Amino acid sequence: MSHRSCAVCIIVENLPVPADRRVWQEARALTEAGYSVSVICPKAYGFERSHETIDGIEIYRHPTWEASGAIGYIVEYGWALAAEFVLALRIYLRTRFRILQACNPPDTIFLIALFFKLLGVRFVFDQHDLAPELFEAKFGCKGFLYRLVQLAERLTFKTADMAIATNDSCRAIALSRGGVSPDHSSVVRGCPDLDTFRLPAAQHDLKQGRTHLVLYVGIMGPQDGVDLFLESIAHSVTDRGRRNTLFVLIGSGTELPRLKALAVGSTLG
């Protein structure tokens, strides 16, 4: 089977595409290699269209919301799983995709993969995060739900025909905890497109008169440790008296209001 006759369906639940740069790079790489690619992802601000085609990649988006608390996540993931399955069926009827790639979190998309494996579709697990550790970081406990998350991870690895990871540490988890064969696991790293990436000229005014500029760009959730970053800033500025550095945090997430309150309530200057 040639690449040009092979369709791929990618499911990502955590972020919309093309905002999820890793998934977008993977989708573009597959397209450039001749595969036909469809992506299922959630809607978000700036990405409200249910269906659109960008750079030859079909994108299907479903409505969702950001939950808080264990029960809220169960409802959120349950709804997303149902929406993803319906969209995957719709895409399969049109493309007869032969590869289904699931990007976690959460580790529940293997349930969709089990159905399509009955139709001869191969399942690739793209592990972005360690779900059990992510759960513990968010909720600080190891109860019944934590054990369910562990089970979902094991079943995902068992279902996958191929597991890809973001780095060697995550691949080691796939080999040890997931029991994946080394021949069926590899590291796929993300990087800028060197054909288009250019370093712009330095804009020293962005430092607002300071010597250094430290920048955080990313999601701000309970597991991301941005509160620890704020504590380190307070230590540097208040305890060590270092005021020659400007710290800038850019991003969004469920922790953003609390982080803003922490920053305003601190003694940072």
ZATILO-416859 format. One line per 2 residues: number of its first residue (from 1); their letters; for each residue x negated, y, z of N, C-alpha, C. Coordinates in steps of 0.001 Angstrom, whole numbers, plus 500000, padded with zeros to 6 digits. Each point is the difference from the previous one (the first is absolute). Example, Ala and Ser with C-alpha at 12.3 -4.5 7.8 and 13.67 -1.06 7.14 Angstrom:
// residues 2
1) AS) 486810,494310,507800,500890,501190,500000,499100,501200,500000  500350,501050,499280,499180,501190,500060,500770,501090,500730 $
This chain:
// residues 269
1) MS) 499153,498800,500000,500847,501200,500000,499120,501247,500000  500159,500877,499047,499209,501222,499929,500503,501011,501005 $
3) HR) 499136,500942,500373,500392,501033,500947,501207,500780,499494  500035,500260,498698,501055,500845,499456,501362,499301,500011 $
5) SC) 500007,498691,500199,501265,499297,500090,500374,499700,501440  499181,500501,500954,500214,499699,501416,500480,501239,500741 $
7) AV) 501121,499864,500684,500558,501105,500780,499705,499788,501483  499780,501098,500707,499694,499989,501424,500998,500901,500719 $
9) CI) 500498,499521,501141,500865,500815,500858,499292,500220,501329  499860,501258,500399,499342,500358,501255,501054,500572,500950 $
11) IV) 500026,499492,501218,500912,500522,501022,499178,500627,501110  500270,501267,500273,499357,500700,501114,501088,500710,500792 $
13) EN) 499976,499825,501304,501071,500543,500841,499560,501191,500829  498717,500167,500180,499506,500994,500947,500028,501430,499467 $
15) LP) 499700,500172,498706,499918,501328,499394,500563,499958,498591  500467,501136,499483,500445,500042,498601,498812,500014,499056 $
17) VP) 500258,499601,498784,499006,500056,498917,500406,501122,499060  499037,500826,499557,498541,499826,500064,499306,500610,501207 $
19) AD) 500733,500401,501043,499353,500587,501178,499064,499002,500671  500360,498704,499990,499111,498972,500529,498878,499799,498991 $
21) RR) 498859,500603,500266,498925,500036,499009,499420,498614,499716  499906,499156,501026,499458,498652,499769,500900,499231,499029 $
23) VW) 501291,499999,500267,500929,499262,499138,500014,500603,498596  499930,501328,499930,500023,500643,498687,498746,499649,499197 $
25) QE) 498844,499973,500663,498773,499613,499306,500077,498553,499511  500569,499132,500832,500151,498599,499596,500932,499873,498802 $
27) AR) 501119,500724,500056,500973,499943,498911,499392,500516,498697  499250,501097,500080,499378,500552,498803,498918,499066,499453 $
29) AL) 499251,499377,500903,498959,499068,499557,500623,498817,499263  501110,499500,500515,500683,498894,499336,500531,500431,498635 $
31) TE) 500577,501205,499948,500528,500504,498730,498891,500151,498974  498866,500554,500433,498877,500190,499086,499429,498669,499521 $
33) AG) 500204,498940,500804,499531,498670,499604,501007,499295,499094  501144,500648,499738,500962,499445,499076,501232,499390,500621 $
35) YS) 500090,500005,501334,501183,499450,500657,501162,501000,499943  501211,499463,500047,501198,500826,500144,500328,500067,501488 $
37) VS) 500075,501214,500560,500086,500153,501448,501281,500733,500411  500696,499433,500989,501138,500648,500638,499708,500092,501495 $
39) VI) 500386,501102,500621,499741,500215,501424,501314,500294,500712  500211,499334,501130,501139,500266,500881,499464,500669,501249 $
41) CP) 500572,501135,500385,499508,500744,501149,501135,500829,500606  499793,500596,501176,501043,500831,500608,500036,501399,499401 $
43) KA) 501136,500655,500188,500099,501413,499665,499396,500819,501142  499585,501214,499680,499474,500924,501002,500085,501397,499424 $
45) YG) 499692,500984,500827,500049,501383,499548,499050,500193,498819  500539,500520,498901,499227,500182,498792,500022,498799,499080 $
47) FE) 500570,498899,500485,500088,498771,499199,501406,499415,500157  500998,500790,499621,501392,499615,500225,500636,499248,498831 $
49) RS) 499355,499989,498838,500604,499359,498835,500036,498485,500183  501147,499393,499662,500161,498559,500164,499173,499215,498984 $
51) HE) 499797,500586,498820,499235,499310,498966,499317,501022,499104  498739,499769,499755,499267,500814,499041,498790,499223,499497 $
53) TI) 499464,500451,498876,498821,499375,499410,498875,501019,499971  498856,499651,500602,498830,500873,500032,498807,499205,499483 $
55) DG) 499328,500539,498999,498825,499345,499413,500300,498559,499588  501214,499769,499519,500381,498668,499541,500389,499045,501109 $
57) IE) 500036,500468,501243,500343,499155,501145,501441,500302,500425  500830,498968,500062,501392,500148,500424,500053,500056,501527 $
59) IY) 500634,501042,500525,500093,500165,501454,501473,499983,500403  500325,499109,500926,501356,499880,500530,499946,500331,501496 $
61) RH) 500814,500966,500422,499966,500421,501401,501353,499763,500665  499946,499619,501260,501219,499777,500789,500014,500944,501193 $
63) PT) 501183,500380,500480,500074,500884,501168,499527,499291,501258  499444,500762,500920,499546,499452,501270,499961,501116,501029 $
65) WE) 499555,499698,501194,499837,501012,501035,498892,499545,500942  499443,500947,500744,498939,499679,500947,500618,499684,501348 $
67) AS) 499870,498758,500426,500577,499564,501261,499045,500278,501151  500538,499929,501197,499187,500077,501213,500521,498948,500967 $
69) GA) 499103,499270,500617,500404,498934,500894,500096,498673,499268  499849,498910,500752,499971,498674,499407,501295,499663,499276 $
71) IG) 501138,500289,500594,501287,499687,499380,500177,500810,498725  499596,501257,500027,500097,500842,498818,499178,499456,498848 $
73) YI) 498817,499463,500313,499159,499430,498949,500629,498739,499416  500673,499216,500825,500663,498797,499494,501076,500383,498991 $
75) VE) 500787,501026,500333,501046,500458,499089,499369,500572,498724  498968,500831,500161,499340,500615,498846,499435,498945,499063 $
77) YG) 499261,499040,500552,499360,498987,499164,501027,499053,499396  501078,499702,500755,501040,499136,499458,500684,500629,498797 $
79) WA) 500332,501288,500118,500616,500701,498875,499051,500072,498815  498740,500341,500260,499027,500123,498917,499811,498662,499292 $
81) LA) 499963,498895,500768,499809,498685,499407,501147,499660,499052  501227,500324,500426,501155,499731,499142,499944,500837,498726 $
83) AE) 499652,501285,500139,499912,500881,498831,498900,499534,499059  498872,499575,500558,498883,499530,499171,500370,498735,499234 $
85) FV) 500736,499108,500658,500395,498759,499341,500936,500275,498822  500955,500895,500203,500932,500348,498921,499239,500617,498827 $
87) LA) 499097,500917,500289,499224,500638,498932,499078,499003,499303  499413,499090,500785,499119,498993,499407,500781,499091,499051 $
89) LR) 501213,499633,500381,500849,499199,499117,500295,500761,498704  500313,501271,500153,500296,500839,498830,498792,500060,499069 $
91) IY) 498815,500174,500569,498781,500081,499195,499690,498653,499355  500211,498916,500750,499704,498673,499461,500882,499682,498792 $
93) LR) 501271,500358,500078,500906,499738,498886,499568,500747,498738  499320,501129,500198,499568,500787,498850,498610,499617,499511 $
95) TR) 499078,499694,500922,498597,499794,499611,499514,498564,500128  500708,499185,500793,499530,498639,500316,498561,500035,500530 $
97) FR) 499760,500871,500994,498645,500144,500525,499490,498648,500524  498682,499801,499832,499361,498753,500411,499170,500160,501268 $
99) IL) 499795,501236,500433,499227,500266,501226,500769,500981,500868  500140,499666,501270,500614,500896,500983,498934,500365,501030 $
101) QA) 499735,501286,500138,499000,500484,500957,500706,500754,501110  499753,499590,501240,500621,500635,501161,498948,500737,500806 $
103) CN) 500267,501267,500299,499071,500838,500764,500597,500246,501385  499300,499573,501030,500519,500203,501347,499528,501333,500561 $
105) PP) 500522,500479,501134,501022,499363,500832,501409,500228,499467  500983,499181,500427,499899,498867,500930,499692,498709,499253 $
107) DT) 499825,498933,500769,499702,498687,499416,501285,499185,499817  501006,500611,499408,501276,499307,499794,500302,499741,498525 $
109) IF) 499224,500579,499101,500306,499907,498576,499743,498586,499472  499313,499166,500793,499798,498605,499581,501342,499295,499820 $
111) LI) 501059,500472,500702,501329,499404,499861,500513,500168,498570  499712,501160,499400,500358,500216,498596,499130,499130,499113 $
113) AL) 498729,499902,500347,499067,499206,499200,500407,498526,499971  500509,499479,501118,500409,498601,500048,501055,499700,498948 $
115) FF) 500938,500926,499816,501040,499809,498991,499392,499974,498603  499149,500961,499692,499461,500099,498647,498969,498914,499697 $
117) KL) 499364,499443,501043,499090,498887,499761,500759,498791,499453  501290,499893,500334,500822,498936,499429,500140,500158,498490 $
119) LG) 499802,501210,499511,500092,500286,498565,498631,500001,499334  498989,499564,500738,498658,499915,499431,499183,501267,500119 $
121) VR) 500466,500966,500787,499267,501254,500181,498901,499801,501039  498820,500506,499721,498888,499923,500944,500021,501218,500927 $
123) FV) 499610,499768,501257,500118,501019,501038,498624,500472,500446  499772,501313,499899,498763,500626,500456,500326,500874,501211 $
125) FD) 499314,499750,501112,500189,500792,501217,498903,501045,500078  500385,501263,499936,499067,501122,500082,500069,500547,501423 $
127) QH) 499057,499578,500841,500032,500357,501422,499386,501379,500231  500852,500963,500305,499529,501352,500299,499671,500160,501479 $
129) DL) 500781,499347,500863,499838,500144,501452,500124,498646,500680  499455,499899,501195,500166,498814,500835,501279,500196,500804 $
131) AP) 501078,499342,499591,501316,500272,500570,500088,499746,501508  499466,498898,500543,500078,499816,501450,499305,501114,500776 $
133) EL) 498808,500384,499551,499290,501092,500675,500761,501315,499849  500616,500199,498851,500794,501204,499771,501187,500056,500950 $
135) FE) 500670,498863,500184,501139,499918,500918,499561,500316,501430  498889,499411,500413,499518,500236,501369,499627,501461,500205 $
137) AK) 499405,500619,498987,499619,501406,500114,501223,500896,500116  501071,499640,499293,501205,500824,500010,500789,499844,501290 $
139) FG) 500127,498748,500477,500919,499733,501110,499304,499597,501286  498703,499713,499941,499244,499714,501205,500448,498764,500750 $
141) CK) 500515,499002,499296,500465,498795,500661,499778,498792,499108  500089,498804,500613,499829,498745,499269,501110,499034,500384 $
143) GF) 501237,500412,499795,501140,499169,500342,500487,499165,498844  501308,499732,500004,500624,499139,498998,499842,500566,498595 $
145) LY) 500234,501296,499841,499892,500607,498674,498568,499938,499482  499042,500152,500895,498591,499897,499594,499701,498611,499441 $
147) RL) 500550,498968,500653,499786,498638,499513,500679,499784,498653  501146,500656,499774,500645,499926,498689,499124,500633,498924 $
149) VQ) 499354,501114,500342,499100,500660,499056,498820,499082,499676  499464,499337,501008,498916,499044,499768,500457,498871,499072 $
151) LA) 501213,499494,500232,500537,498931,499164,500167,500466,498556  500520,501216,499826,500184,500534,498645,498668,500112,499277 $
153) ER) 498953,500412,500712,498678,500088,499383,499513,498623,499559  500154,499000,500869,499547,498649,499653,500757,499453,498795 $
155) LT) 501310,500209,499977,500813,499504,498885,499682,500739,498708  499659,501278,500106,499613,500763,498815,498727,499436,499392 $
157) FK) 499000,499760,500832,498753,499419,499510,500239,498611,499415  500857,499210,500645,500272,498643,499530,500718,500019,498650 $
159) TA) 500854,500990,499791,500772,500101,498764,499157,500514,498844  499004,500835,500309,499240,500699,498953,499129,499055,499177 $
161) DM) 500007,500202,498686,499072,499307,499117,498638,500692,500016  500006,501289,500316,498769,500796,500060,500200,501096,501025 $
163) AI) 498985,500225,500837,500045,501075,500990,498875,500982,499714  500338,501278,499883,498976,501020,499805,500031,500950,501187 $
165) AT) 498845,500506,500381,499880,500838,501191,499263,501284,499657  500130,500983,500874,499380,501298,499762,498516,500014,500346 $
167) ND) 499552,499077,500853,498589,499977,500401,499625,498597,500478  498728,499812,500304,499506,498686,500405,500561,499562,501347 $
169) SC) 500258,500945,500906,500544,499646,501309,501398,499392,499865  500829,500620,499164,501347,499468,499792,499945,498661,499265 $
171) RA) 499072,499856,499067,499864,498714,499310,499600,498908,500981  499149,500338,500970,499602,499017,501008,501213,499532,500804 $
173) IA) 500935,500912,500266,501238,499624,500693,500814,499049,499136  500070,500282,498697,500743,499121,499087,499410,498598,499992 $
175) LS) 498673,499899,500042,499343,498703,499957,500153,499250,501310  499876,500706,501120,500031,499339,501309,501434,499853,500513 $
177) RG) 500618,501119,500276,501354,499951,500573,501044,499548,498984  499798,500355,498743,500984,499655,498988,499766,498659,499344 $
179) GV) 498808,499431,500186,499707,498710,499407,499910,500020,498483  499696,501164,499413,499913,500130,498551,498660,499465,499519 $
181) SP) 500005,499283,498896,498765,499500,499410,499174,501163,499455  498682,499966,500166,499160,501074,499444,500194,500188,498502 $
183) DH) 500346,498922,499300,500223,500098,498554,501283,500734,499659  500876,500147,500988,501291,500649,499780,500107,501307,500778 $
185) SS) 498858,500623,500250,499984,501270,500730,498873,500870,499470  500255,501294,499903,498959,500924,499541,500279,501386,500551 $
187) VV) 498982,500836,499931,500104,501394,500443,500222,500885,498783  501030,500829,500069,500284,500988,498954,499958,501372,500660 $
189) RG) 498977,500760,499709,499809,501296,500639,500613,501107,499145  500376,501068,500670,500485,501186,499307,498899,501042,499894 $
191) CP) 500015,500767,498925,499002,501054,499827,500535,501012,499003  499430,501198,499970,500429,500995,499012,499678,499524,498583 $
193) DL) 500763,500493,499053,499724,499732,498587,498811,500854,499590  498857,499367,499802,498773,500745,499712,500036,500683,498636 $
195) DT) 500944,499605,499137,500125,500656,498700,500655,501375,500117  500769,500189,501068,500717,501272,500165,499595,500758,501267 $
197) FR) 499327,499315,500932,499659,500635,501269,498848,500985,499810  500216,501211,500465,498965,501031,499938,499959,500749,501334 $
199) LP) 498799,500241,500495,499856,500785,501221,500174,501478,499655  500974,500673,500615,500170,501433,499713,498931,500821,500712 $
201) AA) 499901,501229,499613,499056,500896,500672,500426,500210,501451  499019,500125,500882,500290,500194,501423,500774,501301,500218 $
203) QH) 501014,499939,500867,500788,501176,500363,499756,500287,501481  498976,500774,500263,499572,500230,501373,501040,500754,500821 $
205) DL) 500901,500728,499331,501016,500736,500746,500972,499069,500710  500077,498727,499568,500890,499046,500666,499550,499713,501431 $
207) KQ) 498743,500260,500310,499490,499766,501351,500390,501114,500969  500579,501083,499470,500466,501119,500821,498917,500502,500950 $
209) GR) 498800,500122,499465,498905,500549,500784,499242,498995,500838  500448,498746,500008,499301,498974,500780,498865,499386,499170 $
211) TH) 499117,499285,500680,498880,499353,499319,500426,498708,499310  500919,499263,500639,500398,498687,499502,501523,499928,499855 $
213) LV) 500438,499102,499105,501419,499719,499810,500200,498493,500064  500840,499539,500926,500327,498572,500136,501458,499817,499616 $
215) LY) 500253,499068,499061,501334,499857,499433,500520,498578,500189  501269,499890,500461,500706,498711,500030,501152,500080,499008 $
217) VG) 500084,499023,499092,501101,499920,499051,500564,498592,500064  501286,499877,500326,500583,498658,500043,501294,499965,500775 $
219) IM) 500487,498785,500183,501227,499765,500740,499737,500199,501490  500995,500527,500706,499875,500224,501441,501062,499173,500723 $
221) GP) 499669,498733,500222,500866,499095,500737,499347,499606,501305  500718,499258,500849,499431,499614,501300,498724,499189,499874 $
223) QD) 499871,499241,498910,498853,499123,499824,498784,500689,499417  500134,501249,499576,498916,500655,499271,498994,500710,500898 $
225) GV) 500318,500124,501283,499034,500543,500951,499690,501473,499842  500925,500760,499396,499740,501430,499818,499992,500718,501348 $
227) DL) 500754,499468,500985,499977,500591,501342,498603,499898,500604  499280,498926,499696,498621,499863,500478,499090,501016,499319 $
229) FL) 500312,500304,498737,499247,501030,499283,500192,501349,500692  501234,500300,500401,500260,501258,500704,499247,500041,501331 $
231) ES) 499940,498859,500688,499260,499948,501259,498504,500266,499755  499471,499454,498915,498583,500224,499702,499736,501455,499637 $
233) IA) 500976,500629,499336,499865,501428,499684,499981,500820,501282  500935,499662,500921,500048,500718,501281,498701,499832,500771 $
235) HS) 499425,498798,499957,498729,499759,500694,498891,500838,499375  499981,500047,498665,498951,500750,499317,500118,501496,500280 $
237) VT) 501232,500514,499942,500196,501446,500118,500003,500451,501461  500782,499315,500838,500192,500446,501384,498871,499541,500919 $
239) DR) 499676,498696,499931,499001,499470,500926,498575,500305,499564  499749,499952,498691,498644,500223,499515,499774,501431,499512 $
241) GR) 501068,500774,499891,499875,501395,499616,499581,500233,498559  500259,499052,499142,499618,500121,498596,501150,500605,499200 $
243) RN) 499807,501219,499558,501055,500721,499280,499568,500378,498581  499036,499261,499475,499511,500307,498655,500632,499106,498931 $
245) TL) 501049,499230,500392,500634,499063,499074,501499,500255,499924  500536,500033,498770,501438,500102,499770,500531,498611,499690 $
247) FV) 501025,499572,500742,500626,498696,499786,501351,500205,499320  500231,499267,498920,501261,500103,499249,500579,498602,499834 $
249) LI) 501281,499830,500364,500682,498721,499875,501149,500165,499001  500003,499176,498964,501009,500075,498951,500680,498643,499871 $
251) GS) 501325,499981,500053,500715,498744,499840,501375,500071,500625  500662,498860,500041,501333,499913,500579,500162,498624,500631 $
253) GT) 501082,499834,500738,500264,498727,500657,500833,500202,501243  500394,498914,500622,500888,500077,501155,499347,500678,501197 $
255) EL) 498663,500028,500050,499299,500604,501129,499757,501496,499821  500324,500556,498850,499657,501389,499721,500549,500985,501031 $
257) PR) 501294,499935,500386,500501,500956,501011,499240,499897,501327  499721,498779,500450,499279,499835,501270,498576,500517,499887 $
259) LK) 499358,499771,498863,498635,500476,499816,499942,501520,499968  501004,500620,499380,500062,501465,500000,500150,500523,501416 $
261) AL) 500845,499341,500792,500180,500409,501394,498708,499841,500795  499283,498919,499752,498724,499788,500695,498998,501084,499632 $
263) AV) 499954,500358,498711,499053,501021,499549,500350,501360,500588  501297,500344,500009,500421,501298,500535,499778,500066,501500 $
265) GS) 500202,498869,500672,499866,499977,501458,498574,499873,500496  499054,499801,499085,498605,499851,500404,499365,501366,500189 $
267) TL) 498758,499978,500416,499248,501247,500199,499043,500255,498846  500296,499426,498823,499115,500188,498855,500001,501447,499571 $
269) G) 498821,500461,499584,499888,501369,499528,499621,500065,498558 $
